C-alpha cells in the first residue's frame, strides 16, 4: 500500500487581490474623468433636463473627478518636471568594484 503525502494547501483565490490592485482598477474605471463624463452625456441623450438633480449631481461628480485628475497631473509636473543642474566639479563620484573585486 502506498501512502501519498498530503498536498500543500493552495493559495486562496483572493491572494492576488490587494488594495493597490483595487485602487488601480478604480482609477481606470469609475474614478476616471473620461468615464465620469459619459454619465451626463448618456443622461442628456435620454433627454434629461439640465436642471434635473440627477443631471446636476452627475455633472458635479464628473467635474470633481476632472479637477482631481488635473491636480494630480499638476502635482506630478511640479514634482518631476525639471532635473537639477549637475556640476560634476562639485559632485563626489564613488567607483566601487563588483562581486569579483
Rosetta constraint file for C-alpha pairs under 8 A:
AtomPair CA 11 CA 15 HARMONIC 6.44 0.50
AtomPair CA 17 CA 21 HARMONIC 6.34 0.50
AtomPair CA 17 CA 22 HARMONIC 7.31 0.50
AtomPair CA 18 CA 22 HARMONIC 6.32 0.50
AtomPair CA 19 CA 23 HARMONIC 6.07 0.50
AtomPair CA 20 CA 24 HARMONIC 6.07 0.50
AtomPair CA 21 CA 25 HARMONIC 6.21 0.50
AtomPair CA 22 CA 26 HARMONIC 6.11 0.50
AtomPair CA 23 CA 27 HARMONIC 5.96 0.50
AtomPair CA 24 CA 28 HARMONIC 6.45 0.50
AtomPair CA 25 CA 29 HARMONIC 6.17 0.50
AtomPair CA 26 CA 30 HARMONIC 5.83 0.50
AtomPair CA 26 CA 31 HARMONIC 5.64 0.50
AtomPair CA 26 CA 32 HARMONIC 7.83 0.50
AtomPair CA 27 CA 31 HARMONIC 4.75 0.50
AtomPair CA 27 CA 32 HARMONIC 5.55 0.50
AtomPair CA 28 CA 32 HARMONIC 5.40 0.50
AtomPair CA 29 CA 35 HARMONIC 6.54 0.50
AtomPair CA 30 CA 35 HARMONIC 6.06 0.50
AtomPair CA 30 CA 36 HARMONIC 6.36 0.50
AtomPair CA 31 CA 35 HARMONIC 7.51 0.50
AtomPair CA 31 CA 36 HARMONIC 6.98 0.50
AtomPair CA 31 CA 65 HARMONIC 6.74 0.50
AtomPair CA 32 CA 36 HARMONIC 6.21 0.50
AtomPair CA 32 CA 65 HARMONIC 6.85 0.50
AtomPair CA 32 CA 66 HARMONIC 7.90 0.50
AtomPair CA 32 CA 69 HARMONIC 7.77 0.50
AtomPair CA 33 CA 37 HARMONIC 6.10 0.50
AtomPair CA 33 CA 62 HARMONIC 6.04 0.50
AtomPair CA 33 CA 63 HARMONIC 7.90 0.50
AtomPair CA 33 CA 65 HARMONIC 5.45 0.50
AtomPair CA 33 CA 66 HARMONIC 5.12 0.50
AtomPair CA 33 CA 69 HARMONIC 7.15 0.50
AtomPair CA 34 CA 38 HARMONIC 6.70 0.50
AtomPair CA 35 CA 39 HARMONIC 7.35 0.50
AtomPair CA 36 CA 40 HARMONIC 7.83 0.50
AtomPair CA 36 CA 58 HARMONIC 7.82 0.50
AtomPair CA 36 CA 61 HARMONIC 7.20 0.50
AtomPair CA 36 CA 62 HARMONIC 4.91 0.50
AtomPair CA 36 CA 65 HARMONIC 7.45 0.50
AtomPair CA 37 CA 41 HARMONIC 6.47 0.50
AtomPair CA 37 CA 58 HARMONIC 7.99 0.50
AtomPair CA 37 CA 59 HARMONIC 7.38 0.50
AtomPair CA 37 CA 62 HARMONIC 5.44 0.50
AtomPair CA 38 CA 42 HARMONIC 5.97 0.50
AtomPair CA 39 CA 43 HARMONIC 6.15 0.50
AtomPair CA 39 CA 58 HARMONIC 6.42 0.50
AtomPair CA 40 CA 44 HARMONIC 6.00 0.50
AtomPair CA 40 CA 55 HARMONIC 6.08 0.50
AtomPair CA 40 CA 58 HARMONIC 5.69 0.50
AtomPair CA 40 CA 59 HARMONIC 6.01 0.50
AtomPair CA 41 CA 45 HARMONIC 6.16 0.50
AtomPair CA 42 CA 46 HARMONIC 6.40 0.50
AtomPair CA 43 CA 47 HARMONIC 6.60 0.50
AtomPair CA 43 CA 48 HARMONIC 5.65 0.50
AtomPair CA 43 CA 55 HARMONIC 6.71 0.50
AtomPair CA 44 CA 48 HARMONIC 5.25 0.50
AtomPair CA 44 CA 49 HARMONIC 7.28 0.50
AtomPair CA 44 CA 50 HARMONIC 7.91 0.50
AtomPair CA 44 CA 55 HARMONIC 7.89 0.50
AtomPair CA 48 CA 52 HARMONIC 6.69 0.50
AtomPair CA 48 CA 55 HARMONIC 6.93 0.50
AtomPair CA 49 CA 55 HARMONIC 7.30 0.50
AtomPair CA 50 CA 55 HARMONIC 6.10 0.50
AtomPair CA 50 CA 56 HARMONIC 6.88 0.50
AtomPair CA 51 CA 55 HARMONIC 6.98 0.50
AtomPair CA 51 CA 56 HARMONIC 6.64 0.50
AtomPair CA 52 CA 56 HARMONIC 6.21 0.50
AtomPair CA 53 CA 57 HARMONIC 5.98 0.50
AtomPair CA 54 CA 58 HARMONIC 6.15 0.50
AtomPair CA 55 CA 59 HARMONIC 6.17 0.50
AtomPair CA 56 CA 60 HARMONIC 6.07 0.50
AtomPair CA 57 CA 61 HARMONIC 6.06 0.50
AtomPair CA 58 CA 62 HARMONIC 6.16 0.50
AtomPair CA 59 CA 63 HARMONIC 5.94 0.50
AtomPair CA 60 CA 64 HARMONIC 6.10 0.50
AtomPair CA 61 CA 65 HARMONIC 6.27 0.50
AtomPair CA 62 CA 66 HARMONIC 6.09 0.50
AtomPair CA 63 CA 67 HARMONIC 6.11 0.50
AtomPair CA 64 CA 68 HARMONIC 6.16 0.50
AtomPair CA 65 CA 69 HARMONIC 5.98 0.50
AtomPair CA 66 CA 70 HARMONIC 6.23 0.50
AtomPair CA 67 CA 71 HARMONIC 6.10 0.50
AtomPair CA 68 CA 72 HARMONIC 6.11 0.50
AtomPair CA 69 CA 73 HARMONIC 6.37 0.50
AtomPair CA 70 CA 74 HARMONIC 6.07 0.50
AtomPair CA 71 CA 75 HARMONIC 6.01 0.50
AtomPair CA 72 CA 76 HARMONIC 6.24 0.50
AtomPair CA 73 CA 77 HARMONIC 6.14 0.50
AtomPair CA 74 CA 78 HARMONIC 6.12 0.50
AtomPair CA 75 CA 79 HARMONIC 6.07 0.50
AtomPair CA 76 CA 80 HARMONIC 5.83 0.50
AtomPair CA 76 CA 81 HARMONIC 7.51 0.50
AtomPair CA 77 CA 81 HARMONIC 4.98 0.50
AtomPair CA 86 CA 91 HARMONIC 7.76 0.50
AtomPair CA 87 CA 91 HARMONIC 6.58 0.50
AtomPair CA 88 CA 92 HARMONIC 7.94 0.50
AtomPair CA 97 CA 101 HARMONIC 4.93 0.50
